[in-house]
Amino acid sequence: MSNATGGRAILVLCERTAPAAAKVEAWLRDAGLSAATWYAPQDVDNVDRLVREGGVRAVVFPDAPALLCEVWAGRIPLARWLAAETQVHFASGPPFPEEHWLRALADSQARWRRIYRRRQVIGGLALSLVALVAAYALVWLANGPAGT
């Protein structure tokens, strides 16, 4: 990619027409990264693929909530991004986070997803059991009680 610094690309995950785009452009100018490639939020899968392939140096978000929404929705595997040594920057908001905070966030999200999946499995099993009992009861009622 021609916008790469040291052979690795700088990507922006923000709609070019969004109100936050001006802040992102100003941040990129201040950081000397004017050749970044822009992606719309709905293209997060493409950005994730590029990060996993190892060709991305940094991804710039308009603010922290833009990243967090994607992380908690499961569209950005933050732990993988950090393992790929991809930097995460925010164009506005508090100067958050240092890398150790991002790692803590990734660990927290991974734990939360494990708990959530476990709850889904348990809930699914309970609903399946209820459905089986209800089906058995309907068959039993339709055939009449045994011995009559």
N, CA and C of each residue as an Amber inpcrd file, in Angstrom:
protein
   444
   0.8400000  -1.1770000   0.0000000   0.0000000   0.0000000   0.0000000
   0.8820000   1.2350000   0.0000000   0.4820000   2.1990000  -0.7750000
   1.3110000   3.3840000  -0.9090000   1.2460000   4.2880000   0.3030000
   0.2420000   4.1340000   1.1490000   0.1170000   4.9880000   2.3120000
   0.8470000   4.4230000   3.5200000   1.6630000   3.4420000   3.3120000
   2.3150000   2.7530000   4.4130000   3.4850000   3.5520000   4.9390000
   3.7240000   3.3840000   6.1880000   4.8870000   3.9410000   6.8280000
   5.7230000   2.7540000   7.2510000   6.9070000   2.6280000   6.7050000
   7.7220000   1.4630000   7.0040000   7.1100000   0.2070000   6.4250000
   6.3910000   0.3270000   5.2960000   5.8080000  -0.8450000   4.6640000
   4.4830000  -1.2740000   5.2560000   3.9840000  -0.5630000   6.2320000
   2.7140000  -0.9340000   6.8700000   1.7460000   0.2390000   6.7910000
   0.5090000  -0.0540000   6.5170000  -0.5070000   0.9570000   6.2470000
  -1.0490000   1.6160000   7.5010000  -1.5520000   2.8180000   7.2990000
  -2.3140000   3.5400000   8.3150000  -3.7440000   3.5690000   7.7990000
  -4.6820000   3.0380000   8.5830000  -6.0810000   2.9810000   8.1840000
  -6.9190000   3.8490000   9.1060000  -7.9860000   4.3910000   8.5550000
  -8.9410000   5.1770000   9.3290000 -10.2780000   4.4780000   9.2280000
 -10.9160000   4.2460000  10.3610000 -12.2390000   3.6240000  10.3740000
 -13.2570000   4.6990000  10.7620000 -13.6850000   5.4440000   9.7330000
 -14.6210000   6.5510000   9.9300000 -15.2160000   6.9070000   8.5860000
 -16.4700000   7.2210000   8.5640000 -17.1270000   7.6580000   7.3360000
 -16.5860000   9.0360000   6.9590000 -16.1770000   9.2080000   5.7090000
 -15.6030000  10.4860000   5.2510000 -16.5820000  11.6460000   5.3870000
 -17.8710000  11.3410000   5.3450000 -18.8780000  12.3980000   5.4390000
 -19.3950000  12.6010000   6.8620000 -18.8810000  11.8490000   7.8010000
 -19.3330000  11.9560000   9.1930000 -18.8490000  13.2720000   9.8050000
 -19.5630000  13.7770000  10.7960000 -19.1290000  15.0040000  11.4580000
 -17.7290000  14.8850000  12.0790000 -17.3600000  13.6830000  12.5010000
 -16.0510000  13.4870000  13.1470000 -14.9010000  13.4500000  12.1480000
 -15.2060000  13.3840000  10.8550000 -14.1570000  13.2560000   9.8390000
 -13.1840000  14.4370000   9.8670000 -13.6810000  15.6330000  10.1240000
 -12.7980000  16.8110000  10.1690000 -11.7710000  16.6820000  11.2960000
 -12.2130000  16.1810000  12.4520000 -11.2800000  15.9740000  13.5660000
 -10.2530000  14.9070000  13.2190000 -10.6970000  13.8550000  12.5380000
  -9.7760000  12.7950000  12.1430000  -8.7450000  13.3430000  11.1640000
  -9.1940000  14.1160000  10.1690000  -8.2610000  14.6950000   9.2040000
  -7.2530000  15.6160000   9.8870000  -7.7170000  16.4240000  10.8330000
  -6.8040000  17.3120000  11.5660000  -5.7940000  16.4960000  12.3660000
  -6.2660000  15.4330000  13.0000000  -5.3580000  14.5830000  13.7800000
  -4.3120000  13.9490000  12.8720000  -4.7360000  13.4660000  11.7100000
  -3.8030000  12.8570000  10.7570000  -2.7570000  13.8700000  10.2880000
  -3.1980000  15.1150000   9.9890000  -2.2440000  16.1580000   9.5900000
  -1.2310000  16.4150000  10.6870000  -1.7250000  16.5570000  11.9250000
  -0.8350000  16.8190000  13.0620000   0.1570000  15.6820000  13.2700000
  -0.2680000  14.4590000  12.9900000   0.5910000  13.2900000  13.1670000
   1.4550000  13.0240000  11.9320000   1.2520000  13.8030000  10.8700000
   2.0250000  13.6060000   9.6460000   1.6340000  12.3510000   8.8820000
   0.3700000  11.9690000   8.9710000  -0.1110000  10.7320000   8.3370000
  -1.1960000  11.0340000   7.3100000  -0.9470000  11.9670000   6.4270000
  -1.9760000  12.4080000   5.4970000  -2.3530000  11.3630000   4.4500000
  -1.5580000  10.3320000   4.2770000  -1.8310000   9.3370000   3.2320000
  -2.5600000   8.1050000   3.7700000  -3.3080000   8.2610000   4.8130000
  -4.0390000   7.1260000   5.3850000  -5.1860000   6.7110000   4.4640000
  -5.5300000   5.4330000   4.5290000  -6.6580000   4.9050000   3.7600000
  -7.8910000   4.8800000   4.6570000  -8.9860000   5.4190000   4.1340000
 -10.2200000   5.5270000   4.9050000 -11.1480000   4.3620000   4.5990000
 -11.8050000   3.8690000   5.6450000 -12.8180000   2.8240000   5.5190000
 -14.0550000   3.2640000   6.2910000 -15.2050000   2.9590000   5.7410000
 -16.4640000   3.2310000   6.4380000 -16.6400000   2.1930000   7.5450000
 -17.3600000   2.5350000   8.6020000 -17.5620000   1.5770000   9.6980000
 -18.1340000   0.2340000   9.2460000 -18.9600000   0.2170000   8.2120000
 -19.5160000  -1.0630000   7.7540000 -18.4630000  -1.9300000   7.0750000
 -17.2830000  -1.3780000   6.7990000 -16.1890000  -2.1410000   6.1920000
 -15.1920000  -2.6520000   7.2290000 -15.6270000  -2.7440000   8.4660000
 -14.7310000  -3.1640000   9.5380000 -14.1610000  -4.5620000   9.2790000
 -14.8930000  -5.4190000   8.5890000 -14.3830000  -6.7570000   8.2690000
 -13.1440000  -6.6720000   7.3750000 -13.1580000  -5.7500000   6.4200000
 -11.9890000  -5.5660000   5.5480000 -10.7930000  -5.0550000   6.3390000
 -11.0490000  -4.1300000   7.2490000  -9.9640000  -3.5990000   8.0900000
  -9.4000000  -4.7170000   8.9630000 -10.2740000  -5.5100000   9.5550000
  -9.8240000  -6.6240000  10.3890000  -8.9800000  -7.6090000   9.5860000
  -9.4060000  -7.9110000   8.3650000  -8.6440000  -8.8280000   7.5100000
  -7.2430000  -8.2690000   7.2320000  -7.1530000  -6.9890000   6.9120000
  -5.8530000  -6.3700000   6.6510000  -4.9620000  -6.3960000   7.8920000
  -5.5490000  -6.1450000   9.0540000  -4.7760000  -6.1820000  10.3080000
  -4.2540000  -7.5890000  10.5460000  -5.1190000  -8.5990000  10.3800000
  -4.6940000  -9.9840000  10.6080000  -3.6280000 -10.4320000   9.6200000
  -3.6340000  -9.8570000   8.4210000  -2.6070000 -10.1860000   7.4340000
  -1.2690000  -9.5280000   7.7650000  -1.2690000  -8.5890000   8.7040000
  -0.0220000  -7.9900000   9.1680000   0.4460000  -6.7640000   8.4140000
  -0.3680000  -6.2160000   7.5450000   0.0720000  -5.0690000   6.7680000
  -0.3370000  -3.7230000   7.3180000  -0.8190000  -3.6870000   8.5570000
  -1.3380000  -2.4380000   9.1140000  -0.5040000  -2.0120000  10.3130000
  -0.0130000  -0.7830000  10.2610000   0.7490000  -0.2410000  11.3890000
  -0.1790000   0.3330000  12.4490000  -1.2280000   1.0440000  11.9930000
  -2.1380000   1.6890000  12.9460000  -3.5220000   1.8400000  12.3370000
  -4.5140000   1.8610000  13.2200000  -5.8850000   2.1540000  12.8370000
  -6.3270000   3.3440000  13.6800000  -6.8800000   4.3460000  13.0000000
  -7.3260000   5.5670000  13.6730000  -8.8420000   5.5610000  13.7250000
  -9.3790000   5.8000000  14.9130000 -10.8190000   5.8970000  15.1270000
 -11.1550000   7.3400000  15.4910000 -12.3730000   7.7810000  15.2310000
 -12.7350000   9.1460000  15.6210000 -12.6480000   9.3610000  17.1290000
 -13.0380000   8.3320000  17.8960000 -13.0000000   8.4190000  19.3560000
 -13.0530000   7.0020000  19.9340000 -12.8840000   6.9020000  21.2380000
 -12.8670000   5.5960000  21.8940000 -14.1830000   4.8330000  21.7400000
 -15.3500000   5.4940000  21.8690000 -16.5930000   4.7320000  21.6950000
 -16.7240000   4.0670000  20.3330000 -16.1450000   4.6510000  19.2900000
 -16.2070000   4.0380000  17.9640000 -15.4980000   2.6870000  17.9680000
 -14.3740000   2.6020000  18.6720000 -13.6720000   1.3160000  18.8050000
 -14.4530000   0.3660000  19.7020000 -14.8780000   0.8660000  20.8520000
 -15.5330000  -0.0020000  21.8330000 -16.8110000  -0.6290000  21.2860000
 -17.5790000   0.1100000  20.5000000 -18.7990000  -0.4590000  19.8990000
 -18.4600000  -1.6570000  19.0290000 -17.3980000  -1.5470000  18.2480000
 -17.0020000  -2.6450000  17.3680000 -16.4270000  -3.8240000  18.1550000
 -15.6740000  -3.5300000  19.2080000 -15.0870000  -4.5970000  20.0300000
 -16.1850000  -5.3890000  20.7210000 -17.1190000  -4.6980000  21.3870000
 -18.1550000  -5.4000000  22.1320000 -19.1500000  -6.0930000  21.2250000
 -19.2890000  -5.6170000  19.9790000 -20.1700000  -6.2930000  19.0300000
 -19.4970000  -7.5230000  18.4250000 -18.2180000  -7.6980000  18.7310000
 -17.4940000  -8.8710000  18.2480000 -16.9310000  -8.7170000  16.8460000
 -16.9430000  -7.5000000  16.3070000 -16.4380000  -7.2960000  14.9520000
 -14.9460000  -6.9820000  14.9180000 -14.3870000  -6.5760000  16.0490000
 -12.9450000  -6.3220000  16.1320000 -12.3770000  -7.1970000  17.2370000
 -11.5410000  -8.1760000  16.8700000 -10.8660000  -8.9900000  17.8890000
  -9.6220000  -8.2340000  18.3780000  -9.8200000  -7.3930000  19.3740000
  -8.7670000  -6.4830000  19.8250000  -7.4940000  -7.2100000  20.2310000
  -7.6270000  -8.3570000  20.8650000  -6.4360000  -9.1090000  21.2830000
  -5.5840000  -9.4850000  20.0670000  -6.2280000  -9.8740000  18.9770000
  -5.4770000 -10.2120000  17.7540000  -4.8040000  -8.9890000  17.1650000
  -5.4960000  -7.8590000  17.2150000  -4.9060000  -6.6290000  16.6880000
  -3.6520000  -6.2730000  17.4680000  -3.7260000  -6.4000000  18.7690000
  -2.5580000  -6.0670000  19.6010000  -1.4410000  -7.0730000  19.3720000
  -1.7890000  -8.3370000  19.1830000  -0.7760000  -9.3550000  18.8930000
  -0.0940000  -9.0810000  17.5570000  -0.8140000  -8.4730000  16.6280000
  -0.2460000  -8.1240000  15.3230000   0.5420000  -6.8100000  15.3920000
   0.6710000  -6.2640000  16.6050000   1.3990000  -5.0100000  16.8510000
   0.7880000  -3.8410000  16.0810000  -0.5290000  -3.8400000  16.0050000
  -1.2470000  -2.7360000  15.3740000  -1.5710000  -1.7030000  16.4370000
  -1.1820000  -0.4660000  16.1800000  -1.4750000   0.6140000  17.1170000
  -2.9030000   1.0880000  16.8990000  -3.5290000   1.5400000  17.9580000
  -4.8760000   2.0870000  17.8870000  -4.7920000   3.5300000  18.3710000
  -5.3260000   4.4460000  17.5540000  -5.2950000   5.8700000  17.9000000
  -6.7050000   6.4360000  17.8330000  -6.9330000   7.4960000  18.6150000
  -8.2150000   8.1850000  18.6260000  -7.9870000   9.6350000  18.2610000
  -8.8040000  10.1340000  17.3350000  -8.6450000  11.5100000  16.8750000
  -9.1700000  12.5220000  17.8750000 -10.1160000  12.1360000  18.6990000
 -10.6470000  13.0600000  19.6950000 -10.9400000  12.3180000  20.9770000
 -11.2010000  13.0780000  21.9870000 -11.4700000  12.4870000  23.2880000
 -10.2310000  12.4910000  24.1440000 -10.3340000  11.8810000  25.2870000
  -9.1820000  11.8640000  26.1910000  -8.0190000  11.0830000  25.5940000
  -6.8040000  11.4040000  26.0030000  -5.6390000  10.6930000  25.4730000
  -5.5540000   9.2940000  26.0400000  -6.4670000   8.4670000  25.6370000
  -6.5710000   7.0880000  26.0820000  -6.3020000   6.2730000  24.8710000
  -5.9300000   5.1170000  24.9480000  -5.3780000   4.4640000  26.1020000
  -3.9330000   4.0910000  25.8230000  -3.2420000   3.9080000  26.8600000
  -1.9160000   3.3470000  26.6950000  -2.1040000   1.8720000  26.3410000
  -1.0680000   1.2680000  25.8200000  -1.2080000  -0.0970000  25.3200000
  -1.6690000  -1.0680000  26.4070000  -1.2010000  -0.8880000  27.6490000
  -1.6080000  -1.8380000  28.6970000  -3.1090000  -1.7410000  28.9700000
  -3.7080000  -0.5500000  28.7590000  -5.1540000  -0.4350000  28.9430000
  -5.8940000  -1.1540000  27.8220000  -5.3530000  -1.0700000  26.6090000
  -5.9800000  -1.7980000  25.5090000  -5.8910000  -3.2990000  25.7320000
  -4.7530000  -3.7600000  26.2410000  -4.6170000  -5.1890000  26.5250000
  -5.5940000  -5.6270000  27.6150000  -5.7490000  -4.7960000  28.6500000
  -6.7080000  -5.1100000  29.7100000  -8.1300000  -5.1420000  29.1500000
  -8.4370000  -4.2270000  28.2430000  -9.7430000  -4.2140000  27.6130000
  -9.9540000  -5.4860000  26.7930000  -8.9390000  -5.8930000  26.0420000
  -9.0440000  -7.1090000  25.2300000  -9.2500000  -8.3320000  26.1100000
  -8.5270000  -8.4200000  27.2200000  -8.6910000  -9.5430000  28.1380000
 -10.0910000  -9.5490000  28.7490000 -10.5650000  -8.3620000  29.1330000
 -11.8850000  -8.2510000  29.7260000 -12.9610000  -8.6710000  28.7320000
 -12.8180000  -8.2440000  27.4940000 -13.7960000  -8.5930000  26.4770000
 -13.7860000 -10.0880000  26.2030000 -12.6200000 -10.7020000  26.1860000
 -12.5250000 -12.1510000  25.9640000 -13.2030000 -12.9120000  27.1040000
 -12.9790000 -12.4820000  28.3470000 -13.6480000 -13.1270000  29.4900000
 -15.1550000 -12.9650000  29.3920000 -15.6030000 -11.7620000  29.0640000
 -17.0300000 -11.4940000  28.9590000 -17.6590000 -12.3750000  27.8880000
 -16.9940000 -12.5230000  26.7330000 -17.5450000 -13.3450000  25.6540000
 -17.6190000 -14.8230000  26.0680000 -16.6270000 -15.3050000  26.8440000
 -16.6870000 -16.6920000  27.3190000 -17.8960000 -16.8880000  28.2370000
 -18.0970000 -15.9540000  29.1490000 -19.2410000 -16.0340000  30.0690000
 -20.5480000 -15.9650000  29.2830000 -20.6150000 -15.0570000  28.3300000
 -21.8160000 -14.8930000  27.5180000 -22.1180000 -16.1560000  26.7310000
 -21.0960000 -16.7690000  26.1160000 -21.3010000 -18.0120000  25.3600000
 -21.7810000 -19.1310000  26.2770000 -21.1940000 -19.2130000  27.4810000
 -21.6050000 -20.2440000  28.4360000 -23.0770000 -20.0560000  28.8000000
 -23.4800000 -18.8170000  29.0310000 -24.8810000 -18.5410000  29.3550000
 -25.7980000 -18.9120000  28.1900000 -25.3500000 -18.6420000  26.9670000
 -26.1480000 -19.0040000  25.8010000 -26.3210000 -20.5200000  25.7060000
 -25.2660000 -21.2660000  25.9750000 -25.3430000 -22.7300000  25.9110000
 -26.3010000 -23.2450000  26.9760000 -26.1660000 -22.7550000  28.1910000
 -27.0410000 -23.1950000  29.2790000 -28.4920000 -22.8340000  28.9700000
 -28.7230000 -21.6190000  28.4900000 -30.0800000 -21.2030000  28.1280000
 -30.6440000 -22.0570000  27.0050000 -29.8140000 -22.3670000  26.0260000
 -30.2550000 -23.2170000  24.9190000 -30.6190000 -24.6110000  25.3760000
 -29.8140000 -25.1610000  26.2730000 -30.1080000 -26.4940000  26.8050000
 -31.4030000 -26.4950000  27.6100000 -31.6040000 -25.4560000  28.4270000
 -32.8310000 -25.3720000  29.2180000 -34.0520000 -25.2570000  28.3120000
 -33.9620000 -24.4220000  27.2700000 -35.0940000 -24.2910000  26.3570000
 -35.3500000 -25.5870000  25.5870000 -34.2920000 -26.2780000  25.2270000
 -34.4630000 -27.5640000  24.5400000 -35.1650000 -28.5710000  25.4340000
 -34.7830000 -28.6090000  26.6970000 -35.4240000 -29.5160000  27.6460000
 -36.9020000 -29.1800000  27.7970000 -37.2290000 -27.9080000  27.9220000
 -38.6260000 -27.4860000  28.0330000 -39.3940000 -27.8870000  26.7720000
 -38.7870000 -27.7020000  25.6010000 -39.4440000 -28.0650000  24.3480000
 -39.6920000 -29.5730000  24.2750000 -38.7230000 -30.3690000  24.7290000
 -38.9050000 -31.8270000  24.7330000 -40.0340000 -32.2430000  25.6570000
 -40.0750000 -31.6800000  26.8450000 -41.1340000 -32.0000000  27.8020000
 -42.4870000 -31.5910000  27.2320000 -42.5510000 -30.4030000  26.6180000
 -43.8150000 -29.9370000  26.0410000 -44.2440000 -30.8490000  24.8870000
 -43.3220000 -31.2590000  24.0560000 -43.6550000 -32.1520000  22.9390000
 -44.1530000 -33.4870000  23.4650000 -43.4750000 -34.0120000  24.4950000
 -43.9110000 -35.2850000  25.0850000 -45.3150000 -35.1420000  25.6720000
 -45.5560000 -34.0200000  26.3540000 -46.8730000 -33.8030000  26.9560000
 -47.9550000 -33.7170000  25.8840000 -47.6720000 -33.0740000  24.7720000
 -48.6560000 -32.9740000  23.6930000 -48.9510000 -34.3480000  23.0900000
 -47.9110000 -35.1300000  22.8790000 -48.1130000 -36.4820000  22.3370000
 -48.9020000 -37.3140000  23.3270000 -48.5790000 -37.2100000  24.5910000
 -49.2670000 -37.9780000  25.6260000 -50.7420000 -37.5870000  25.6830000
 -50.9950000 -36.2830000  25.6320000 -52.4010000 -35.8050000  25.6840000
 -53.1510000 -36.2120000  24.4160000 -52.4890000 -36.1600000  23.2790000
 -53.1540000 -36.5050000  22.0200000 -53.5310000 -37.9830000  21.9700000
 -52.7070000 -38.8430000  22.5580000 -52.9530000 -40.2920000  22.5490000
 -53.7950000 -40.7050000  23.7380000 -54.0070000 -39.8380000  24.6640000
 -54.7580000 -40.1910000  25.8620000 -53.8680000 -40.8610000  26.8740000
 -54.2470000 -40.8100000  28.1040000 -53.4590000 -41.4360000  29.1460000
 -53.3880000 -42.9520000  28.9050000 -52.2970000 -43.5550000  29.2540000
 -52.0950000 -44.9910000  29.0610000 -53.1090000 -45.7680000  29.9010000
 -53.6260000 -46.8050000  29.3080000 -54.5390000 -47.6860000  30.0480000
 -55.9850000 -47.2670000  29.9370000 -56.3090000 -46.2790000  29.1110000
 -57.7250000 -45.9190000  28.9620000 -58.2660000 -46.3240000  27.6210000
